[in-house]
Amino acid sequence: MHDLNDALDELRSVIPYAHGPSVRKLSKIATLLLAKNYILMQARALDELRRLVGYMNQTAAAAAAVQLQPRPAASHHPTRPHHHHCSPARLVRVTRRCVTS
């Protein structure tokens, strides 16, 4: 029984809960339940990180594939002026200036 108590004391030292002279020591069952829940939480966090890293890798691979594709030569239609692509916010500002002028 002494070894079990020592093991639980070591477990209490590594799981996150309030330590201090004014805090009662967790019971054996509370220590085990807290440790179980902490392990499950850490496993979920690792799964989420793996999912995010996988998503980032896919996004980076897709971006690299787009950059590797040859770009078509710029050709301007002789009867149409060249249009610059701009952000929607800039388009709104330009439109407001034209309307108010």
Phi and psi restraints in degrees (range 20) as a CNS / XPLOR table:
assign (resid 1 and name C) (resid 2 and name N)
       (resid 2 and name CA) (resid 2 and name C) 1.0 -61.6 20.0 2
assign (resid 2 and name N) (resid 2 and name CA)
       (resid 2 and name C) (resid 3 and name N) 1.0 -40.1 20.0 2
assign (resid 2 and name C) (resid 3 and name N)
       (resid 3 and name CA) (resid 3 and name C) 1.0 -65.1 20.0 2
assign (resid 3 and name N) (resid 3 and name CA)
       (resid 3 and name C) (resid 4 and name N) 1.0 -38.5 20.0 2
assign (resid 3 and name C) (resid 4 and name N)
       (resid 4 and name CA) (resid 4 and name C) 1.0 -64.2 20.0 2
assign (resid 4 and name N) (resid 4 and name CA)
       (resid 4 and name C) (resid 5 and name N) 1.0 -43.7 20.0 2
assign (resid 4 and name C) (resid 5 and name N)
       (resid 5 and name CA) (resid 5 and name C) 1.0 -64.2 20.0 2
assign (resid 5 and name N) (resid 5 and name CA)
       (resid 5 and name C) (resid 6 and name N) 1.0 -39.9 20.0 2
assign (resid 5 and name C) (resid 6 and name N)
       (resid 6 and name CA) (resid 6 and name C) 1.0 -63.1 20.0 2
assign (resid 6 and name N) (resid 6 and name CA)
       (resid 6 and name C) (resid 7 and name N) 1.0 -42.6 20.0 2
assign (resid 6 and name C) (resid 7 and name N)
       (resid 7 and name CA) (resid 7 and name C) 1.0 -63.8 20.0 2
assign (resid 7 and name N) (resid 7 and name CA)
       (resid 7 and name C) (resid 8 and name N) 1.0 -41.7 20.0 2
assign (resid 7 and name C) (resid 8 and name N)
       (resid 8 and name CA) (resid 8 and name C) 1.0 -65.7 20.0 2
assign (resid 8 and name N) (resid 8 and name CA)
       (resid 8 and name C) (resid 9 and name N) 1.0 -37.7 20.0 2
assign (resid 8 and name C) (resid 9 and name N)
       (resid 9 and name CA) (resid 9 and name C) 1.0 -62.3 20.0 2
assign (resid 9 and name N) (resid 9 and name CA)
       (resid 9 and name C) (resid 10 and name N) 1.0 -41.3 20.0 2
assign (resid 9 and name C) (resid 10 and name N)
       (resid 10 and name CA) (resid 10 and name C) 1.0 -65.3 20.0 2
assign (resid 10 and name N) (resid 10 and name CA)
       (resid 10 and name C) (resid 11 and name N) 1.0 -40.1 20.0 2
assign (resid 10 and name C) (resid 11 and name N)
       (resid 11 and name CA) (resid 11 and name C) 1.0 -63.4 20.0 2
assign (resid 11 and name N) (resid 11 and name CA)
       (resid 11 and name C) (resid 12 and name N) 1.0 -43.3 20.0 2
assign (resid 11 and name C) (resid 12 and name N)
       (resid 12 and name CA) (resid 12 and name C) 1.0 -60.0 20.0 2
assign (resid 12 and name N) (resid 12 and name CA)
       (resid 12 and name C) (resid 13 and name N) 1.0 -31.2 20.0 2
assign (resid 12 and name C) (resid 13 and name N)
       (resid 13 and name CA) (resid 13 and name C) 1.0 -73.6 20.0 2
assign (resid 13 and name N) (resid 13 and name CA)
       (resid 13 and name C) (resid 14 and name N) 1.0 -18.3 20.0 2
assign (resid 13 and name C) (resid 14 and name N)
       (resid 14 and name CA) (resid 14 and name C) 1.0 -110.5 20.0 2
assign (resid 14 and name N) (resid 14 and name CA)
       (resid 14 and name C) (resid 15 and name N) 1.0 -11.2 20.0 2
assign (resid 14 and name C) (resid 15 and name N)
       (resid 15 and name CA) (resid 15 and name C) 1.0 -93.4 20.0 2
assign (resid 15 and name N) (resid 15 and name CA)
       (resid 15 and name C) (resid 16 and name N) 1.0 147.0 20.0 2
assign (resid 15 and name C) (resid 16 and name N)
       (resid 16 and name CA) (resid 16 and name C) 1.0 -77.4 20.0 2
assign (resid 16 and name N) (resid 16 and name CA)
       (resid 16 and name C) (resid 17 and name N) 1.0 115.3 20.0 2
assign (resid 16 and name C) (resid 17 and name N)
       (resid 17 and name CA) (resid 17 and name C) 1.0 -161.2 20.0 2
assign (resid 17 and name N) (resid 17 and name CA)
       (resid 17 and name C) (resid 18 and name N) 1.0 166.0 20.0 2
assign (resid 17 and name C) (resid 18 and name N)
       (resid 18 and name CA) (resid 18 and name C) 1.0 -66.9 20.0 2
assign (resid 18 and name N) (resid 18 and name CA)
       (resid 18 and name C) (resid 19 and name N) 1.0 122.9 20.0 2
assign (resid 18 and name C) (resid 19 and name N)
       (resid 19 and name CA) (resid 19 and name C) 1.0 -107.3 20.0 2
assign (resid 19 and name N) (resid 19 and name CA)
       (resid 19 and name C) (resid 20 and name N) 1.0 149.5 20.0 2
assign (resid 19 and name C) (resid 20 and name N)
       (resid 20 and name CA) (resid 20 and name C) 1.0 156.0 20.0 2
assign (resid 20 and name N) (resid 20 and name CA)
       (resid 20 and name C) (resid 21 and name N) 1.0 166.7 20.0 2
assign (resid 20 and name C) (resid 21 and name N)
       (resid 21 and name CA) (resid 21 and name C) 1.0 -66.1 20.0 2
assign (resid 21 and name N) (resid 21 and name CA)
       (resid 21 and name C) (resid 22 and name N) 1.0 -28.6 20.0 2
assign (resid 21 and name C) (resid 22 and name N)
       (resid 22 and name CA) (resid 22 and name C) 1.0 -90.0 20.0 2
assign (resid 22 and name N) (resid 22 and name CA)
       (resid 22 and name C) (resid 23 and name N) 1.0 -3.6 20.0 2
assign (resid 22 and name C) (resid 23 and name N)
       (resid 23 and name CA) (resid 23 and name C) 1.0 -100.1 20.0 2
assign (resid 23 and name N) (resid 23 and name CA)
       (resid 23 and name C) (resid 24 and name N) 1.0 129.7 20.0 2
assign (resid 23 and name C) (resid 24 and name N)
       (resid 24 and name CA) (resid 24 and name C) 1.0 -68.5 20.0 2
assign (resid 24 and name N) (resid 24 and name CA)
       (resid 24 and name C) (resid 25 and name N) 1.0 147.0 20.0 2
assign (resid 24 and name C) (resid 25 and name N)
       (resid 25 and name CA) (resid 25 and name C) 1.0 -68.2 20.0 2
assign (resid 25 and name N) (resid 25 and name CA)
       (resid 25 and name C) (resid 26 and name N) 1.0 138.5 20.0 2
assign (resid 25 and name C) (resid 26 and name N)
       (resid 26 and name CA) (resid 26 and name C) 1.0 -63.9 20.0 2
assign (resid 26 and name N) (resid 26 and name CA)
       (resid 26 and name C) (resid 27 and name N) 1.0 145.7 20.0 2
assign (resid 26 and name C) (resid 27 and name N)
       (resid 27 and name CA) (resid 27 and name C) 1.0 -69.7 20.0 2
assign (resid 27 and name N) (resid 27 and name CA)
       (resid 27 and name C) (resid 28 and name N) 1.0 169.7 20.0 2
assign (resid 27 and name C) (resid 28 and name N)
       (resid 28 and name CA) (resid 28 and name C) 1.0 -60.4 20.0 2
assign (resid 28 and name N) (resid 28 and name CA)
       (resid 28 and name C) (resid 29 and name N) 1.0 -48.1 20.0 2
assign (resid 28 and name C) (resid 29 and name N)
       (resid 29 and name CA) (resid 29 and name C) 1.0 -67.7 20.0 2
assign (resid 29 and name N) (resid 29 and name CA)
       (resid 29 and name C) (resid 30 and name N) 1.0 -38.9 20.0 2
assign (resid 29 and name C) (resid 30 and name N)
       (resid 30 and name CA) (resid 30 and name C) 1.0 -64.0 20.0 2
assign (resid 30 and name N) (resid 30 and name CA)
       (resid 30 and name C) (resid 31 and name N) 1.0 -39.1 20.0 2
assign (resid 30 and name C) (resid 31 and name N)
       (resid 31 and name CA) (resid 31 and name C) 1.0 -62.8 20.0 2
assign (resid 31 and name N) (resid 31 and name CA)
       (resid 31 and name C) (resid 32 and name N) 1.0 -45.2 20.0 2
assign (resid 31 and name C) (resid 32 and name N)
       (resid 32 and name CA) (resid 32 and name C) 1.0 -66.8 20.0 2
assign (resid 32 and name N) (resid 32 and name CA)
       (resid 32 and name C) (resid 33 and name N) 1.0 -41.0 20.0 2
assign (resid 32 and name C) (resid 33 and name N)
       (resid 33 and name CA) (resid 33 and name C) 1.0 -66.4 20.0 2
assign (resid 33 and name N) (resid 33 and name CA)
       (resid 33 and name C) (resid 34 and name N) 1.0 -42.5 20.0 2
assign (resid 33 and name C) (resid 34 and name N)
       (resid 34 and name CA) (resid 34 and name C) 1.0 -63.3 20.0 2
assign (resid 34 and name N) (resid 34 and name CA)
       (resid 34 and name C) (resid 35 and name N) 1.0 -42.6 20.0 2
assign (resid 34 and name C) (resid 35 and name N)
       (resid 35 and name CA) (resid 35 and name C) 1.0 -63.0 20.0 2
assign (resid 35 and name N) (resid 35 and name CA)
       (resid 35 and name C) (resid 36 and name N) 1.0 -43.5 20.0 2
assign (resid 35 and name C) (resid 36 and name N)
       (resid 36 and name CA) (resid 36 and name C) 1.0 -60.3 20.0 2
assign (resid 36 and name N) (resid 36 and name CA)
       (resid 36 and name C) (resid 37 and name N) 1.0 -48.2 20.0 2
assign (resid 36 and name C) (resid 37 and name N)
       (resid 37 and name CA) (resid 37 and name C) 1.0 -64.8 20.0 2
assign (resid 37 and name N) (resid 37 and name CA)
       (resid 37 and name C) (resid 38 and name N) 1.0 -36.9 20.0 2
assign (resid 37 and name C) (resid 38 and name N)
       (resid 38 and name CA) (resid 38 and name C) 1.0 -64.7 20.0 2
assign (resid 38 and name N) (resid 38 and name CA)
       (resid 38 and name C) (resid 39 and name N) 1.0 -42.4 20.0 2
assign (resid 38 and name C) (resid 39 and name N)
       (resid 39 and name CA) (resid 39 and name C) 1.0 -63.7 20.0 2
assign (resid 39 and name N) (resid 39 and name CA)
       (resid 39 and name C) (resid 40 and name N) 1.0 -43.0 20.0 2
assign (resid 39 and name C) (resid 40 and name N)
       (resid 40 and name CA) (resid 40 and name C) 1.0 -62.9 20.0 2
assign (resid 40 and name N) (resid 40 and name CA)
       (resid 40 and name C) (resid 41 and name N) 1.0 -41.1 20.0 2
assign (resid 40 and name C) (resid 41 and name N)
       (resid 41 and name CA) (resid 41 and name C) 1.0 -63.6 20.0 2
assign (resid 41 and name N) (resid 41 and name CA)
       (resid 41 and name C) (resid 42 and name N) 1.0 -43.1 20.0 2
assign (resid 41 and name C) (resid 42 and name N)
       (resid 42 and name CA) (resid 42 and name C) 1.0 -64.5 20.0 2
assign (resid 42 and name N) (resid 42 and name CA)
       (resid 42 and name C) (resid 43 and name N) 1.0 -38.5 20.0 2
assign (resid 42 and name C) (resid 43 and name N)
       (resid 43 and name CA) (resid 43 and name C) 1.0 -64.0 20.0 2
assign (resid 43 and name N) (resid 43 and name CA)
       (resid 43 and name C) (resid 44 and name N) 1.0 -41.7 20.0 2
assign (resid 43 and name C) (resid 44 and name N)
       (resid 44 and name CA) (resid 44 and name C) 1.0 -64.9 20.0 2
assign (resid 44 and name N) (resid 44 and name CA)
       (resid 44 and name C) (resid 45 and name N) 1.0 -40.1 20.0 2
assign (resid 44 and name C) (resid 45 and name N)
       (resid 45 and name CA) (resid 45 and name C) 1.0 -63.2 20.0 2
assign (resid 45 and name N) (resid 45 and name CA)
       (resid 45 and name C) (resid 46 and name N) 1.0 -41.0 20.0 2
assign (resid 45 and name C) (resid 46 and name N)
       (resid 46 and name CA) (resid 46 and name C) 1.0 -64.6 20.0 2
assign (resid 46 and name N) (resid 46 and name CA)
       (resid 46 and name C) (resid 47 and name N) 1.0 -41.3 20.0 2
assign (resid 46 and name C) (resid 47 and name N)
       (resid 47 and name CA) (resid 47 and name C) 1.0 -60.7 20.0 2
assign (resid 47 and name N) (resid 47 and name CA)
       (resid 47 and name C) (resid 48 and name N) 1.0 -42.9 20.0 2
assign (resid 47 and name C) (resid 48 and name N)
       (resid 48 and name CA) (resid 48 and name C) 1.0 -64.4 20.0 2
assign (resid 48 and name N) (resid 48 and name CA)
       (resid 48 and name C) (resid 49 and name N) 1.0 -42.2 20.0 2
assign (resid 48 and name C) (resid 49 and name N)
       (resid 49 and name CA) (resid 49 and name C) 1.0 -63.3 20.0 2
assign (resid 49 and name N) (resid 49 and name CA)
       (resid 49 and name C) (resid 50 and name N) 1.0 -42.1 20.0 2
assign (resid 49 and name C) (resid 50 and name N)
       (resid 50 and name CA) (resid 50 and name C) 1.0 -60.7 20.0 2
assign (resid 50 and name N) (resid 50 and name CA)
       (resid 50 and name C) (resid 51 and name N) 1.0 -42.0 20.0 2
assign (resid 50 and name C) (resid 51 and name N)
       (resid 51 and name CA) (resid 51 and name C) 1.0 -63.2 20.0 2
assign (resid 51 and name N) (resid 51 and name CA)
       (resid 51 and name C) (resid 52 and name N) 1.0 -44.1 20.0 2
assign (resid 51 and name C) (resid 52 and name N)
       (resid 52 and name CA) (resid 52 and name C) 1.0 -65.3 20.0 2
assign (resid 52 and name N) (resid 52 and name CA)
       (resid 52 and name C) (resid 53 and name N) 1.0 -41.2 20.0 2
assign (resid 52 and name C) (resid 53 and name N)
       (resid 53 and name CA) (resid 53 and name C) 1.0 -64.5 20.0 2
assign (resid 53 and name N) (resid 53 and name CA)
       (resid 53 and name C) (resid 54 and name N) 1.0 -41.7 20.0 2
assign (resid 53 and name C) (resid 54 and name N)
       (resid 54 and name CA) (resid 54 and name C) 1.0 -60.9 20.0 2
assign (resid 54 and name N) (resid 54 and name CA)
       (resid 54 and name C) (resid 55 and name N) 1.0 -43.3 20.0 2
assign (resid 54 and name C) (resid 55 and name N)
       (resid 55 and name CA) (resid 55 and name C) 1.0 -62.8 20.0 2
assign (resid 55 and name N) (resid 55 and name CA)
       (resid 55 and name C) (resid 56 and name N) 1.0 -43.8 20.0 2
assign (resid 55 and name C) (resid 56 and name N)
       (resid 56 and name CA) (resid 56 and name C) 1.0 -64.1 20.0 2
assign (resid 56 and name N) (resid 56 and name CA)
       (resid 56 and name C) (resid 57 and name N) 1.0 -39.5 20.0 2
assign (resid 56 and name C) (resid 57 and name N)
       (resid 57 and name CA) (resid 57 and name C) 1.0 -64.1 20.0 2
assign (resid 57 and name N) (resid 57 and name CA)
       (resid 57 and name C) (resid 58 and name N) 1.0 -41.2 20.0 2
assign (resid 57 and name C) (resid 58 and name N)
       (resid 58 and name CA) (resid 58 and name C) 1.0 -64.5 20.0 2
assign (resid 58 and name N) (resid 58 and name CA)
       (resid 58 and name C) (resid 59 and name N) 1.0 -42.3 20.0 2
assign (resid 58 and name C) (resid 59 and name N)
       (resid 59 and name CA) (resid 59 and name C) 1.0 -63.9 20.0 2
assign (resid 59 and name N) (resid 59 and name CA)
       (resid 59 and name C) (resid 60 and name N) 1.0 -43.3 20.0 2
assign (resid 59 and name C) (resid 60 and name N)
       (resid 60 and name CA) (resid 60 and name C) 1.0 -65.3 20.0 2
assign (resid 60 and name N) (resid 60 and name CA)
       (resid 60 and name C) (resid 61 and name N) 1.0 -40.1 20.0 2
assign (resid 60 and name C) (resid 61 and name N)
       (resid 61 and name CA) (resid 61 and name C) 1.0 -65.7 20.0 2
assign (resid 61 and name N) (resid 61 and name CA)
       (resid 61 and name C) (resid 62 and name N) 1.0 -39.8 20.0 2
assign (resid 61 and name C) (resid 62 and name N)
       (resid 62 and name CA) (resid 62 and name C) 1.0 -66.0 20.0 2
assign (resid 62 and name N) (resid 62 and name CA)
       (resid 62 and name C) (resid 63 and name N) 1.0 -41.0 20.0 2
assign (resid 62 and name C) (resid 63 and name N)
       (resid 63 and name CA) (resid 63 and name C) 1.0 -64.9 20.0 2
assign (resid 63 and name N) (resid 63 and name CA)
       (resid 63 and name C) (resid 64 and name N) 1.0 -39.7 20.0 2
assign (resid 63 and name C) (resid 64 and name N)
       (resid 64 and name CA) (resid 64 and name C) 1.0 -65.9 20.0 2
assign (resid 64 and name N) (resid 64 and name CA)
       (resid 64 and name C) (resid 65 and name N) 1.0 -38.6 20.0 2
assign (resid 64 and name C) (resid 65 and name N)
       (resid 65 and name CA) (resid 65 and name C) 1.0 -64.9 20.0 2
assign (resid 65 and name N) (resid 65 and name CA)
       (resid 65 and name C) (resid 66 and name N) 1.0 -38.4 20.0 2
assign (resid 65 and name C) (resid 66 and name N)
       (resid 66 and name CA) (resid 66 and name C) 1.0 -66.3 20.0 2
assign (resid 66 and name N) (resid 66 and name CA)
       (resid 66 and name C) (resid 67 and name N) 1.0 -40.0 20.0 2
assign (resid 66 and name C) (resid 67 and name N)
       (resid 67 and name CA) (resid 67 and name C) 1.0 -68.7 20.0 2
assign (resid 67 and name N) (resid 67 and name CA)
       (resid 67 and name C) (resid 68 and name N) 1.0 -28.2 20.0 2
assign (resid 67 and name C) (resid 68 and name N)
       (resid 68 and name CA) (resid 68 and name C) 1.0 -79.2 20.0 2
assign (resid 68 and name N) (resid 68 and name CA)
       (resid 68 and name C) (resid 69 and name N) 1.0 -17.9 20.0 2
assign (resid 68 and name C) (resid 69 and name N)
       (resid 69 and name CA) (resid 69 and name C) 1.0 -71.0 20.0 2
assign (resid 69 and name N) (resid 69 and name CA)
       (resid 69 and name C) (resid 70 and name N) 1.0 137.8 20.0 2
assign (resid 69 and name C) (resid 70 and name N)
       (resid 70 and name CA) (resid 70 and name C) 1.0 -67.2 20.0 2
assign (resid 70 and name N) (resid 70 and name CA)
       (resid 70 and name C) (resid 71 and name N) 1.0 140.5 20.0 2
assign (resid 70 and name C) (resid 71 and name N)
       (resid 71 and name CA) (resid 71 and name C) 1.0 -89.1 20.0 2
assign (resid 71 and name N) (resid 71 and name CA)
       (resid 71 and name C) (resid 72 and name N) 1.0 139.3 20.0 2
assign (resid 71 and name C) (resid 72 and name N)
       (resid 72 and name CA) (resid 72 and name C) 1.0 -67.4 20.0 2
assign (resid 72 and name N) (resid 72 and name CA)
       (resid 72 and name C) (resid 73 and name N) 1.0 148.7 20.0 2
assign (resid 72 and name C) (resid 73 and name N)
       (resid 73 and name CA) (resid 73 and name C) 1.0 -65.0 20.0 2
assign (resid 73 and name N) (resid 73 and name CA)
       (resid 73 and name C) (resid 74 and name N) 1.0 141.0 20.0 2
assign (resid 73 and name C) (resid 74 and name N)
       (resid 74 and name CA) (resid 74 and name C) 1.0 -72.1 20.0 2
assign (resid 74 and name N) (resid 74 and name CA)
       (resid 74 and name C) (resid 75 and name N) 1.0 123.7 20.0 2
assign (resid 74 and name C) (resid 75 and name N)
       (resid 75 and name CA) (resid 75 and name C) 1.0 -127.5 20.0 2
assign (resid 75 and name N) (resid 75 and name CA)
       (resid 75 and name C) (resid 76 and name N) 1.0 131.7 20.0 2
assign (resid 75 and name C) (resid 76 and name N)
       (resid 76 and name CA) (resid 76 and name C) 1.0 -102.8 20.0 2
assign (resid 76 and name N) (resid 76 and name CA)
       (resid 76 and name C) (resid 77 and name N) 1.0 134.3 20.0 2
assign (resid 76 and name C) (resid 77 and name N)
       (resid 77 and name CA) (resid 77 and name C) 1.0 -71.0 20.0 2
assign (resid 77 and name N) (resid 77 and name CA)
       (resid 77 and name C) (resid 78 and name N) 1.0 130.2 20.0 2
assign (resid 77 and name C) (resid 78 and name N)
       (resid 78 and name CA) (resid 78 and name C) 1.0 -62.9 20.0 2
assign (resid 78 and name N) (resid 78 and name CA)
       (resid 78 and name C) (resid 79 and name N) 1.0 -27.7 20.0 2
assign (resid 78 and name C) (resid 79 and name N)
       (resid 79 and name CA) (resid 79 and name C) 1.0 -95.6 20.0 2
assign (resid 79 and name N) (resid 79 and name CA)
       (resid 79 and name C) (resid 80 and name N) 1.0 -9.9 20.0 2
assign (resid 79 and name C) (resid 80 and name N)
       (resid 80 and name CA) (resid 80 and name C) 1.0 -112.0 20.0 2
assign (resid 80 and name N) (resid 80 and name CA)
       (resid 80 and name C) (resid 81 and name N) 1.0 134.8 20.0 2
assign (resid 80 and name C) (resid 81 and name N)
       (resid 81 and name CA) (resid 81 and name C) 1.0 -69.9 20.0 2
assign (resid 81 and name N) (resid 81 and name CA)
       (resid 81 and name C) (resid 82 and name N) 1.0 155.4 20.0 2
assign (resid 81 and name C) (resid 82 and name N)
       (resid 82 and name CA) (resid 82 and name C) 1.0 -71.7 20.0 2
assign (resid 82 and name N) (resid 82 and name CA)
       (resid 82 and name C) (resid 83 and name N) 1.0 129.0 20.0 2
assign (resid 82 and name C) (resid 83 and name N)
       (resid 83 and name CA) (resid 83 and name C) 1.0 -102.1 20.0 2
assign (resid 83 and name N) (resid 83 and name CA)
       (resid 83 and name C) (resid 84 and name N) 1.0 131.4 20.0 2
assign (resid 83 and name C) (resid 84 and name N)
       (resid 84 and name CA) (resid 84 and name C) 1.0 -88.0 20.0 2
assign (resid 84 and name N) (resid 84 and name CA)
       (resid 84 and name C) (resid 85 and name N) 1.0 135.1 20.0 2
assign (resid 84 and name C) (resid 85 and name N)
       (resid 85 and name CA) (resid 85 and name C) 1.0 -83.2 20.0 2
assign (resid 85 and name N) (resid 85 and name CA)
       (resid 85 and name C) (resid 86 and name N) 1.0 136.6 20.0 2
assign (resid 85 and name C) (resid 86 and name N)
       (resid 86 and name CA) (resid 86 and name C) 1.0 -141.4 20.0 2
assign (resid 86 and name N) (resid 86 and name CA)
       (resid 86 and name C) (resid 87 and name N) 1.0 170.4 20.0 2
assign (resid 86 and name C) (resid 87 and name N)
       (resid 87 and name CA) (resid 87 and name C) 1.0 -71.4 20.0 2
assign (resid 87 and name N) (resid 87 and name CA)
       (resid 87 and name C) (resid 88 and name N) 1.0 156.1 20.0 2
assign (resid 87 and name C) (resid 88 and name N)
       (resid 88 and name CA) (resid 88 and name C) 1.0 -59.1 20.0 2
assign (resid 88 and name N) (resid 88 and name CA)
       (resid 88 and name C) (resid 89 and name N) 1.0 -36.3 20.0 2
assign (resid 88 and name C) (resid 89 and name N)
       (resid 89 and name CA) (resid 89 and name C) 1.0 -63.8 20.0 2
assign (resid 89 and name N) (resid 89 and name CA)
       (resid 89 and name C) (resid 90 and name N) 1.0 -42.0 20.0 2
assign (resid 89 and name C) (resid 90 and name N)
       (resid 90 and name CA) (resid 90 and name C) 1.0 -66.5 20.0 2
assign (resid 90 and name N) (resid 90 and name CA)
       (resid 90 and name C) (resid 91 and name N) 1.0 -38.2 20.0 2
assign (resid 90 and name C) (resid 91 and name N)
       (resid 91 and name CA) (resid 91 and name C) 1.0 -62.3 20.0 2
assign (resid 91 and name N) (resid 91 and name CA)
       (resid 91 and name C) (resid 92 and name N) 1.0 -40.3 20.0 2
assign (resid 91 and name C) (resid 92 and name N)
       (resid 92 and name CA) (resid 92 and name C) 1.0 -65.1 20.0 2
assign (resid 92 and name N) (resid 92 and name CA)
       (resid 92 and name C) (resid 93 and name N) 1.0 -43.3 20.0 2
assign (resid 92 and name C) (resid 93 and name N)
       (resid 93 and name CA) (resid 93 and name C) 1.0 -62.4 20.0 2
assign (resid 93 and name N) (resid 93 and name CA)
       (resid 93 and name C) (resid 94 and name N) 1.0 -44.5 20.0 2
assign (resid 93 and name C) (resid 94 and name N)
       (resid 94 and name CA) (resid 94 and name C) 1.0 -65.2 20.0 2
assign (resid 94 and name N) (resid 94 and name CA)
       (resid 94 and name C) (resid 95 and name N) 1.0 -41.7 20.0 2
assign (resid 94 and name C) (resid 95 and name N)
       (resid 95 and name CA) (resid 95 and name C) 1.0 -63.8 20.0 2
assign (resid 95 and name N) (resid 95 and name CA)
       (resid 95 and name C) (resid 96 and name N) 1.0 -42.3 20.0 2
assign (resid 95 and name C) (resid 96 and name N)
       (resid 96 and name CA) (resid 96 and name C) 1.0 -62.4 20.0 2
assign (resid 96 and name N) (resid 96 and name CA)
       (resid 96 and name C) (resid 97 and name N) 1.0 -41.1 20.0 2
assign (resid 96 and name C) (resid 97 and name N)
       (resid 97 and name CA) (resid 97 and name C) 1.0 -62.0 20.0 2
assign (resid 97 and name N) (resid 97 and name CA)
       (resid 97 and name C) (resid 98 and name N) 1.0 -41.6 20.0 2
assign (resid 97 and name C) (resid 98 and name N)
       (resid 98 and name CA) (resid 98 and name C) 1.0 -67.5 20.0 2
assign (resid 98 and name N) (resid 98 and name CA)
       (resid 98 and name C) (resid 99 and name N) 1.0 -38.8 20.0 2
assign (resid 98 and name C) (resid 99 and name N)
       (resid 99 and name CA) (resid 99 and name C) 1.0 -71.3 20.0 2
assign (resid 99 and name N) (resid 99 and name CA)
       (resid 99 and name C) (resid 100 and name N) 1.0 -39.6 20.0 2
assign (resid 99 and name C) (resid 100 and name N)
       (resid 100 and name CA) (resid 100 and name C) 1.0 -81.9 20.0 2
assign (resid 100 and name N) (resid 100 and name CA)
       (resid 100 and name C) (resid 101 and name N) 1.0 -13.2 20.0 2
